[in-house]
Amino acid sequence: MRIKKSYEVHLAPNEIIGHFGQVRLVKKGNGKHELVGGTVNAQAAVRTWCGLYASFIIFAEPTGHELALAA
């Protein structure tokens, strides 16, 4: 009889750090942060705010969908 090894992957849930109007600042399970919702201009304003007052925040790389919205 063969015993199969079972591995469970536990990903930490996303945690909402703050709301900036329609934009939510979310900390992902991998420790990086992401902006969800709002317009491109609103997200740019939040990134500027984070750069001034919360410089410890590291943003995840934008996905292809987010890059298409910015164009």
Backbone atoms as SQL, in Angstrom:
CREATE TABLE atoms (id INTEGER PRIMARY KEY, chain TEXT, resi INTEGER, resn TEXT, atom TEXT, x REAL, y REAL, z REAL);
INSERT INTO atoms VALUES
  (1, 'A', 1, 'MET', 'N', 0.837, -1.159, 0.000),
  (2, 'A', 1, 'MET', 'CA', 0.000, 0.000, 0.000),
  (3, 'A', 1, 'MET', 'C', 0.896, 1.241, 0.000),
  (4, 'A', 2, 'ARG', 'N', 0.533, 2.216, -0.804),
  (5, 'A', 2, 'ARG', 'CA', 1.309, 3.433, -0.930),
  (6, 'A', 2, 'ARG', 'C', 0.638, 4.559, -0.137),
  (7, 'A', 3, 'ILE', 'N', 1.410, 5.260, 0.653),
  (8, 'A', 3, 'ILE', 'CA', 0.881, 6.364, 1.443),
  (9, 'A', 3, 'ILE', 'C', 1.215, 7.658, 0.719),
  (10, 'A', 4, 'LYS', 'N', 0.194, 8.440, 0.457),
  (11, 'A', 4, 'LYS', 'CA', 0.388, 9.726, -0.197),
  (12, 'A', 4, 'LYS', 'C', 0.626, 10.789, 0.851),
  (13, 'A', 5, 'LYS', 'N', 1.583, 11.622, 0.588),
  (14, 'A', 5, 'LYS', 'CA', 1.861, 12.717, 1.505),
  (15, 'A', 5, 'LYS', 'C', 0.903, 13.864, 1.196),
  (16, 'A', 6, 'SER', 'N', 0.412, 14.440, 2.224),
  (17, 'A', 6, 'SER', 'CA', -0.531, 15.540, 2.076),
  (18, 'A', 6, 'SER', 'C', 0.084, 16.803, 2.661),
  (19, 'A', 7, 'TYR', 'N', 0.087, 17.840, 1.881),
  (20, 'A', 7, 'TYR', 'CA', 0.595, 19.126, 2.332),
  (21, 'A', 7, 'TYR', 'C', -0.520, 20.151, 2.209),
  (22, 'A', 8, 'GLU', 'N', -0.734, 20.885, 3.257),
  (23, 'A', 8, 'GLU', 'CA', -1.721, 21.946, 3.230),
  (24, 'A', 8, 'GLU', 'C', -0.998, 23.280, 3.172),
  (25, 'A', 9, 'VAL', 'N', -1.472, 24.124, 2.318),
  (26, 'A', 9, 'VAL', 'CA', -0.897, 25.457, 2.204),
  (27, 'A', 9, 'VAL', 'C', -1.856, 26.417, 2.890),
  (28, 'A', 10, 'HIS', 'N', -1.356, 27.103, 3.883),
  (29, 'A', 10, 'HIS', 'CA', -2.177, 28.073, 4.607),
  (30, 'A', 10, 'HIS', 'C', -1.743, 29.467, 4.183),
  (31, 'A', 11, 'LEU', 'N', -2.597, 30.129, 3.443),
  (32, 'A', 11, 'LEU', 'CA', -2.320, 31.497, 3.042),
  (33, 'A', 11, 'LEU', 'C', -3.028, 32.441, 3.999),
  (34, 'A', 12, 'ALA', 'N', -2.327, 33.437, 4.424),
  (35, 'A', 12, 'ALA', 'CA', -2.939, 34.416, 5.307),
  (36, 'A', 12, 'ALA', 'C', -3.974, 35.211, 4.511),
  (37, 'A', 13, 'PRO', 'N', -5.098, 35.498, 5.120),
  (38, 'A', 13, 'PRO', 'CA', -6.116, 36.269, 4.404),
  (39, 'A', 13, 'PRO', 'C', -5.662, 37.708, 4.191),
  (40, 'A', 14, 'ASN', 'N', -6.275, 38.345, 3.228),
  (41, 'A', 14, 'ASN', 'CA', -5.975, 39.751, 2.995),
  (42, 'A', 14, 'ASN', 'C', -6.565, 40.577, 4.133),
  (43, 'A', 15, 'GLU', 'N', -5.827, 41.604, 4.534),
  (44, 'A', 15, 'GLU', 'CA', -6.243, 42.453, 5.643),
  (45, 'A', 15, 'GLU', 'C', -6.395, 43.879, 5.138),
  (46, 'A', 16, 'ILE', 'N', -7.560, 44.469, 5.358),
  (47, 'A', 16, 'ILE', 'CA', -7.790, 45.850, 4.931),
  (48, 'A', 16, 'ILE', 'C', -7.127, 46.772, 5.950),
  (49, 'A', 17, 'ILE', 'N', -6.178, 47.569, 5.472),
  (50, 'A', 17, 'ILE', 'CA', -5.427, 48.479, 6.329),
  (51, 'A', 17, 'ILE', 'C', -6.158, 49.807, 6.468),
  (52, 'A', 18, 'GLY', 'N', -6.718, 50.313, 5.368),
  (53, 'A', 18, 'GLY', 'CA', -7.405, 51.600, 5.440),
  (54, 'A', 18, 'GLY', 'C', -8.261, 51.858, 4.216),
  (55, 'A', 19, 'HIS', 'N', -9.175, 52.817, 4.365),
  (56, 'A', 19, 'HIS', 'CA', -10.044, 53.261, 3.277),
  (57, 'A', 19, 'HIS', 'C', -9.696, 54.702, 2.945),
  (58, 'A', 20, 'PHE', 'N', -9.595, 54.983, 1.675),
  (59, 'A', 20, 'PHE', 'CA', -9.370, 56.344, 1.198),
  (60, 'A', 20, 'PHE', 'C', -10.448, 56.620, 0.157),
  (61, 'A', 21, 'GLY', 'N', -11.622, 57.013, 0.581),
  (62, 'A', 21, 'GLY', 'CA', -12.740, 57.168, -0.347),
  (63, 'A', 21, 'GLY', 'C', -13.141, 55.798, -0.867),
  (64, 'A', 22, 'GLN', 'N', -13.075, 55.601, -2.171),
  (65, 'A', 22, 'GLN', 'CA', -13.417, 54.317, -2.783),
  (66, 'A', 22, 'GLN', 'C', -12.226, 53.370, -2.863),
  (67, 'A', 23, 'VAL', 'N', -11.040, 53.840, -2.514),
  (68, 'A', 23, 'VAL', 'CA', -9.822, 53.033, -2.606),
  (69, 'A', 23, 'VAL', 'C', -9.563, 52.358, -1.264),
  (70, 'A', 24, 'ARG', 'N', -9.305, 51.057, -1.318),
  (71, 'A', 24, 'ARG', 'CA', -8.961, 50.307, -0.105),
  (72, 'A', 24, 'ARG', 'C', -7.495, 49.902, -0.185),
  (73, 'A', 25, 'LEU', 'N', -6.780, 50.098, 0.911),
  (74, 'A', 25, 'LEU', 'CA', -5.393, 49.659, 1.025),
  (75, 'A', 25, 'LEU', 'C', -5.414, 48.301, 1.709),
  (76, 'A', 26, 'VAL', 'N', -4.972, 47.268, 0.990),
  (77, 'A', 26, 'VAL', 'CA', -5.077, 45.890, 1.464),
  (78, 'A', 26, 'VAL', 'C', -3.679, 45.303, 1.611),
  (79, 'A', 27, 'LYS', 'N', -3.437, 44.656, 2.759),
  (80, 'A', 27, 'LYS', 'CA', -2.185, 43.927, 2.954),
  (81, 'A', 27, 'LYS', 'C', -2.444, 42.480, 2.562),
  (82, 'A', 28, 'LYS', 'N', -1.681, 42.002, 1.579),
  (83, 'A', 28, 'LYS', 'CA', -1.858, 40.648, 1.077),
  (84, 'A', 28, 'LYS', 'C', -1.134, 39.651, 1.984),
  (85, 'A', 29, 'GLY', 'N', -1.420, 38.383, 1.773),
  (86, 'A', 29, 'GLY', 'CA', -0.829, 37.333, 2.579),
  (87, 'A', 29, 'GLY', 'C', 0.683, 37.255, 2.471),
  (88, 'A', 30, 'ASN', 'N', 1.243, 37.740, 1.363),
  (89, 'A', 30, 'ASN', 'CA', 2.694, 37.674, 1.181),
  (90, 'A', 30, 'ASN', 'C', 3.425, 38.878, 1.776),
  (91, 'A', 31, 'GLY', 'N', 2.684, 39.767, 2.457),
  (92, 'A', 31, 'GLY', 'CA', 3.302, 40.913, 3.111),
  (93, 'A', 31, 'GLY', 'C', 3.327, 42.177, 2.278),
  (94, 'A', 32, 'LYS', 'N', 2.992, 42.082, 1.013),
  (95, 'A', 32, 'LYS', 'CA', 2.963, 43.271, 0.169),
  (96, 'A', 32, 'LYS', 'C', 1.569, 43.888, 0.226),
  (97, 'A', 33, 'HIS', 'N', 1.467, 45.118, -0.229),
  (98, 'A', 33, 'HIS', 'CA', 0.220, 45.857, -0.166),
  (99, 'A', 33, 'HIS', 'C', -0.324, 46.090, -1.567),
  (100, 'A', 34, 'GLU', 'N', -1.628, 46.306, -1.636),
  (101, 'A', 34, 'GLU', 'CA', -2.297, 46.491, -2.920),
  (102, 'A', 34, 'GLU', 'C', -3.416, 47.505, -2.739),
  (103, 'A', 35, 'LEU', 'N', -3.650, 48.312, -3.770),
  (104, 'A', 35, 'LEU', 'CA', -4.765, 49.241, -3.769),
  (105, 'A', 35, 'LEU', 'C', -5.902, 48.632, -4.577),
  (106, 'A', 36, 'VAL', 'N', -7.098, 48.629, -4.000),
  (107, 'A', 36, 'VAL', 'CA', -8.249, 48.008, -4.640),
  (108, 'A', 36, 'VAL', 'C', -9.353, 49.044, -4.758),
  (109, 'A', 37, 'GLY', 'N', -9.947, 49.147, -5.959),
  (110, 'A', 37, 'GLY', 'CA', -11.076, 50.040, -6.177),
  (111, 'A', 37, 'GLY', 'C', -10.640, 51.457, -6.499),
  (112, 'A', 38, 'GLY', 'N', -11.627, 52.286, -6.772),
  (113, 'A', 38, 'GLY', 'CA', -11.360, 53.692, -7.068),
  (114, 'A', 38, 'GLY', 'C', -10.836, 53.904, -8.477),
  (115, 'A', 39, 'THR', 'N', -10.594, 55.150, -8.790),
  (116, 'A', 39, 'THR', 'CA', -10.074, 55.506, -10.111),
  (117, 'A', 39, 'THR', 'C', -8.550, 55.483, -10.093),
  (118, 'A', 40, 'VAL', 'N', -7.978, 55.580, -11.258),
  (119, 'A', 40, 'VAL', 'CA', -6.515, 55.596, -11.369),
  (120, 'A', 40, 'VAL', 'C', -5.956, 56.821, -10.654),
  (121, 'A', 41, 'ASN', 'N', -6.631, 57.968, -10.791),
  (122, 'A', 41, 'ASN', 'CA', -6.166, 59.185, -10.131),
  (123, 'A', 41, 'ASN', 'C', -6.263, 59.070, -8.611),
  (124, 'A', 42, 'ALA', 'N', -7.327, 58.447, -8.118),
  (125, 'A', 42, 'ALA', 'CA', -7.486, 58.261, -6.670),
  (126, 'A', 42, 'ALA', 'C', -6.396, 57.331, -6.136),
  (127, 'A', 43, 'GLN', 'N', -6.085, 56.283, -6.878),
  (128, 'A', 43, 'GLN', 'CA', -5.028, 55.373, -6.455),
  (129, 'A', 43, 'GLN', 'C', -3.670, 56.071, -6.457),
  (130, 'A', 44, 'ALA', 'N', -3.449, 56.950, -7.436),
  (131, 'A', 44, 'ALA', 'CA', -2.190, 57.703, -7.481),
  (132, 'A', 44, 'ALA', 'C', -2.073, 58.623, -6.265),
  (133, 'A', 45, 'ALA', 'N', -3.188, 59.216, -5.853),
  (134, 'A', 45, 'ALA', 'CA', -3.172, 60.078, -4.677),
  (135, 'A', 45, 'ALA', 'C', -2.853, 59.276, -3.413),
  (136, 'A', 46, 'VAL', 'N', -3.395, 58.072, -3.316),
  (137, 'A', 46, 'VAL', 'CA', -3.116, 57.225, -2.151),
  (138, 'A', 46, 'VAL', 'C', -1.653, 56.791, -2.154),
  (139, 'A', 47, 'ARG', 'N', -1.102, 56.459, -3.328),
  (140, 'A', 47, 'ARG', 'CA', 0.319, 56.100, -3.404),
  (141, 'A', 47, 'ARG', 'C', 1.201, 57.268, -2.967),
  (142, 'A', 48, 'THR', 'N', 0.814, 58.474, -3.341),
  (143, 'A', 48, 'THR', 'CA', 1.557, 59.662, -2.923),
  (144, 'A', 48, 'THR', 'C', 1.493, 59.828, -1.412),
  (145, 'A', 49, 'TRP', 'N', 0.289, 59.661, -0.845),
  (146, 'A', 49, 'TRP', 'CA', 0.124, 59.762, 0.608),
  (147, 'A', 49, 'TRP', 'C', 0.993, 58.725, 1.317),
  (148, 'A', 50, 'CYS', 'N', 0.976, 57.493, 0.805),
  (149, 'A', 50, 'CYS', 'CA', 1.779, 56.427, 1.420),
  (150, 'A', 50, 'CYS', 'C', 3.267, 56.742, 1.327),
  (151, 'A', 51, 'GLY', 'N', 3.672, 57.339, 0.227),
  (152, 'A', 51, 'GLY', 'CA', 5.077, 57.713, 0.080),
  (153, 'A', 51, 'GLY', 'C', 5.509, 58.759, 1.095),
  (154, 'A', 52, 'LEU', 'N', 4.594, 59.652, 1.465),
  (155, 'A', 52, 'LEU', 'CA', 4.917, 60.700, 2.424),
  (156, 'A', 52, 'LEU', 'C', 4.805, 60.239, 3.872),
  (157, 'A', 53, 'TYR', 'N', 3.754, 59.485, 4.184),
  (158, 'A', 53, 'TYR', 'CA', 3.443, 59.188, 5.583),
  (159, 'A', 53, 'TYR', 'C', 3.600, 57.733, 5.985),
  (160, 'A', 54, 'ALA', 'N', 3.690, 56.833, 5.028),
  (161, 'A', 54, 'ALA', 'CA', 3.817, 55.405, 5.357),
  (162, 'A', 54, 'ALA', 'C', 4.817, 54.767, 4.408),
  (163, 'A', 55, 'SER', 'N', 6.056, 55.232, 4.480),
  (164, 'A', 55, 'SER', 'CA', 7.069, 54.799, 3.518),
  (165, 'A', 55, 'SER', 'C', 7.473, 53.336, 3.690),
  (166, 'A', 56, 'PHE', 'N', 7.041, 52.687, 4.769),
  (167, 'A', 56, 'PHE', 'CA', 7.353, 51.278, 4.987),
  (168, 'A', 56, 'PHE', 'C', 6.492, 50.360, 4.127),
  (169, 'A', 57, 'ILE', 'N', 5.448, 50.892, 3.497),
  (170, 'A', 57, 'ILE', 'CA', 4.550, 50.070, 2.685),
  (171, 'A', 57, 'ILE', 'C', 5.212, 49.729, 1.356),
  (172, 'A', 58, 'ILE', 'N', 5.202, 48.443, 1.018),
  (173, 'A', 58, 'ILE', 'CA', 5.735, 47.957, -0.253),
  (174, 'A', 58, 'ILE', 'C', 4.560, 47.476, -1.081),
  (175, 'A', 59, 'PHE', 'N', 4.363, 48.077, -2.241),
  (176, 'A', 59, 'PHE', 'CA', 3.248, 47.703, -3.092),
  (177, 'A', 59, 'PHE', 'C', 3.618, 46.529, -3.983),
  (178, 'A', 60, 'ALA', 'N', 2.644, 45.659, -4.218),
  (179, 'A', 60, 'ALA', 'CA', 2.815, 44.552, -5.157),
  (180, 'A', 60, 'ALA', 'C', 2.911, 45.133, -6.559),
  (181, 'A', 61, 'GLU', 'N', 3.548, 44.414, -7.447),
  (182, 'A', 61, 'GLU', 'CA', 3.643, 44.860, -8.840),
  (183, 'A', 61, 'GLU', 'C', 2.246, 44.912, -9.449),
  (184, 'A', 62, 'PRO', 'N', 1.943, 45.948, -10.239),
  (185, 'A', 62, 'PRO', 'CA', 0.621, 46.018, -10.858),
  (186, 'A', 62, 'PRO', 'C', 0.413, 44.879, -11.851),
  (187, 'A', 63, 'THR', 'N', -0.802, 44.381, -11.895),
  (188, 'A', 63, 'THR', 'CA', -1.132, 43.296, -12.818),
  (189, 'A', 63, 'THR', 'C', -1.387, 43.870, -14.199),
  (190, 'A', 64, 'GLY', 'N', -1.538, 43.019, -15.179),
  (191, 'A', 64, 'GLY', 'CA', -1.820, 43.456, -16.543),
  (192, 'A', 64, 'GLY', 'C', -3.121, 44.226, -16.633),
  (193, 'A', 65, 'HIS', 'N', -4.115, 43.821, -15.814),
  (194, 'A', 65, 'HIS', 'CA', -5.404, 44.500, -15.810),
  (195, 'A', 65, 'HIS', 'C', -5.255, 45.941, -15.318),
  (196, 'A', 66, 'GLU', 'N', -4.469, 46.133, -14.264),
  (197, 'A', 66, 'GLU', 'CA', -4.257, 47.475, -13.731),
  (198, 'A', 66, 'GLU', 'C', -3.476, 48.337, -14.714),
  (199, 'A', 67, 'LEU', 'N', -2.542, 47.733, -15.428),
  (200, 'A', 67, 'LEU', 'CA', -1.783, 48.496, -16.420),
  (201, 'A', 67, 'LEU', 'C', -2.658, 48.910, -17.576),
  (202, 'A', 68, 'ALA', 'N', -3.615, 48.056, -17.963),
  (203, 'A', 68, 'ALA', 'CA', -4.527, 48.393, -19.057),
  (204, 'A', 68, 'ALA', 'C', -5.441, 49.542, -18.651),
  (205, 'A', 69, 'LEU', 'N', -5.840, 49.594, -17.391),
  (206, 'A', 69, 'LEU', 'CA', -6.702, 50.687, -16.924),
  (207, 'A', 69, 'LEU', 'C', -5.956, 52.007, -16.936),
  (208, 'A', 70, 'ALA', 'N', -4.670, 51.990, -16.652),
  (209, 'A', 70, 'ALA', 'CA', -3.882, 53.215, -16.589),
  (210, 'A', 70, 'ALA', 'C', -3.613, 53.805, -17.974),
  (211, 'A', 71, 'ALA', 'N', -3.674, 52.972, -19.001),
  (212, 'A', 71, 'ALA', 'CA', -3.361, 53.446, -20.367),
  (213, 'A', 71, 'ALA', 'C', -4.489, 54.225, -20.986);
